[in-house]
Amino acid sequence: MPREPRDLVARQKDILRSTDYWLTTRRFFQSEVKPILEGQIKLQDLRSGNHQLHDILFEYLVVRAVTILEMQLKYYCNIFVKKVPDRAETLLKNRNKTKDLSLQILSTYSFSTLRDIHHVFSTLLGKDYFQVLRHRSEENKSSVGYEPDHIFRASPLFKKFGMFKLLITLRNSFVHENKHISIRSKTVKKNLLNTIYEVNLITSSEGDYQPYDAGSFSRIIPRY
C-alpha cells in the first residue's frame, strides 16, 4: 500500500509543532510584501510599460500569502478541535477512533479552498465563519490599523471581504490552472494581501471566546 497518508500526517504534525505563526506573518510582510509593493526591489528589465516582472512578483506574493494563511488556519483548527471535540467529530464521516481527531480533519480538508475553510470553521465555531470575520473586522476597525503587520492604507476586511475570496481564487488559478492576471492598482494589491492579516488576527482571537451557541446568534447580525 502507498505510504502517502502516513507522510501527510507527519507533515501536519510538523506544521503544528514547529511553526511560529505570528513571526511567519510578520517576516512575510516586512521582508517580502513591503519591499515588492513599495518598489524597493529594482527591476532593471522593465521598459516601455512592460509590467510582466511586476505581475510575476505579485503572483508570488499571492501564492505565499495563501500558503501562510493555510498553515495558520490549520494551527487554529487544531486548537478549536480540542475545545469542541463533539463538533469536530461531525466533520468526519468515517471517524477512526484510534487516530488523532485533529490530524484526521487536517488530512481530510483543504485549507486553501473557500468551501472547506468555511465548512470547517463554521462547524467548529457553531456560526457562519465568514460572517464572524466580517463582524469582528468591523468591531476592530478603530484599532487594527495600528497593528505592526497591517498594510498601510489597506481597507479593513469588512469593507473588502470579497478581496479575501478573490485572493484564494487567484492563488488556486495560479497554482492549479497556470493562469496569470495583471493588476495595475497598488490599492487593490494591498487590499488583497491585507486580508490574510485580518483573517489570521480574528481567527486567533476567536479562540478566546466561548463556542457560539443558538443563544448567541443574535449578537452577530448580517449587515453585509
N, C-alpha and C positions, 0 to 999 in steps of 0.2 A: 504494500500500500504506500502511496506517496506520503511524504512527511511534511507537506506544506502547512497543514493546520497546526501541527506542533511548533513549527518555526514561527508561524504567525502569533501564537500565544507567547512565545519567548520574546518577540519584538514588542508586543503590547506590555509585557512586564517591564521591559527595559524602559519604555516611554514613561510608565507610571512611576518608576523608581528613581530615574536619573535626570529628569528634565526640570530645570528651574524655569517655571513658566513666565513669570513676570520679567525675569532677566532676559529670556529669549525675546520677548516682545520689545523690550527697551533697546536691546542691541540691534534688532531689526530696524526700528525707526531711526536710531541715531547713526548707524553705520551704513544703512542701505537706502531707506526711503528718503531721508532728508538730503543726502548728497546727490541722489539722482534727480529728485524733483526740483531742487534748488539750483541745479546746474553746476554743482561743484565738481562734477566729472566732465572734463572737456573732451568733446568728440571731434577730433580734427578732420574726420572724413565727411562731415556734414557740409554740403554745398547746395546752393540754389534751392533752398527749401526742402531738401531731401531729409525726411524725418525718420527714415527706416530704423536707424540705430536707436533713436529715442523710443520708438514703438517697441523694439525688441527689449530694451531695458525695462519698459513699463510692464510688458508681458511677464518678464522675470519677476517683478515685484508682485504682480497679481498671484502668480503661482506660489511664490514664497509666503505671501500673506495668508493664503488659504491653507497651506501646509502647516504653518504655525498655529493657525486657529484650530485646525483639525486635531493637532496634538493637545492643545489646551482643552478642547471640548471633551476629549477622551479622559483627561485628568478629572474634569468636573463631573463627568458621567460616573466615574468610579466613586467619587465622593457621595453623589446623590444615591447611587445604588446601595451603598452601605447605610444611608439614612432611611431609605424607604424600600427595603428589600421586597416587601409584598407587591408594591407597584412594579418594581423591576422584574419580578417573576413573570408578569404579564407580557413582557417584551419578547419572551421566548416561547415558541410553540412546542419545542421538544427540549425541555429543560433536563440537563444531565445533573442530577443531584450530587454526583461525585466530583464535579468540576466547579471551579470558582465562578460565581454568578457574574461578576463584573467582566471577567475575561471572556466569558461566553457572549455577553452582549457586545463587547468591543469587537469581537471577531465576527459577529453576525451583521452588524450595521456599518454603513459607510458614513463617516463624519465629514465628508466633503460633498454630500448631496443634500439639497434643501429638504427633500421629503423625509429622509432618515433623521436628519438633525431635528426637524420639527416633531416627528413622531416620538423619538427617544426622550427628548427633554419635556415635551408636553405630558408624556406619560409619567415621568419621574416627578415633575412639579405638580401634576394634577391641574394644570392650567395651560392654556394655549401659550406656548413658549414665545412665539413671535409677538403676541400681544403683550406679554410680560416685558420683552425687550423694549418695545415702543413706550410702554408706560413708565418703566424705570428711567429710560432716557429722558423723558420729559420731566420727571421728578428731579433728575440730576443736572438739568440744563444750566443752572446758575453756577455750578462748581466744576463741571467736567472740563471746561476749557483751561483750567489751571493745572490739570494733571500733566506731568512731565512728558508723557508719551503721546498726548493728544496732538494731532497735526494742526498747526496754527491756521485759523480761518476756515477750517472744515466745518460743515454743517453737522449738527447733532443727529444722532441716529433716528430720532422720532420724526425729524423733518425729511430725511432722505432714506427711509427704510428700504425703498426699492433698490438703493445702491448696494445694500448687503446682498440681496438676492442676485443682483446683476454681477457682483464680484464672484460669487460662487459659480454662476453660469459661465462667466468669461473664463475662469480657471479651467473648468471642465472642457470648454471648447478648445482652449489652447492645448491641453494635455491629451485629450482623448480624440479630438477631431482634427487636430493640426490646423485650426483656423487662426486667423490673425485679424486684428482690428486696430484702427488708427484713431486715437483720441487726442485732439489738439488742446482741449481745455484743461489747464492745470487744476482749476477748481473741481472739475469732475473727477480727475485723478485723485485729488486729495479726499474728496467725499467717499470715493470707492474704498480707498485703503484705510481710511479712518474708522470704517465700520468694524473692523476686527478689534480695534482697541475698545470700543464701547461694548461690543458683544462679550468680549472677554471680561471686562470690568463688571458688567451687570451680572453675568452668569456666576462669577466668583462670589459676588455679594449675595446671590440668592441662596447660597449655602448657609447663610446666617439666619435665614427666615425659617419658621416652621413650615412644613409642607402645606401647600394650599389644600383647602377642602371646600365643600359646597358652600359653607357659610361665609367664606372669604371672597367668593367670586364677585360679589357686587362692588368690592373695593377696586377692582380693575375694570374700568369702563371702556369699551372700544370706541375710540374717537377718531380713528384714522382711516 
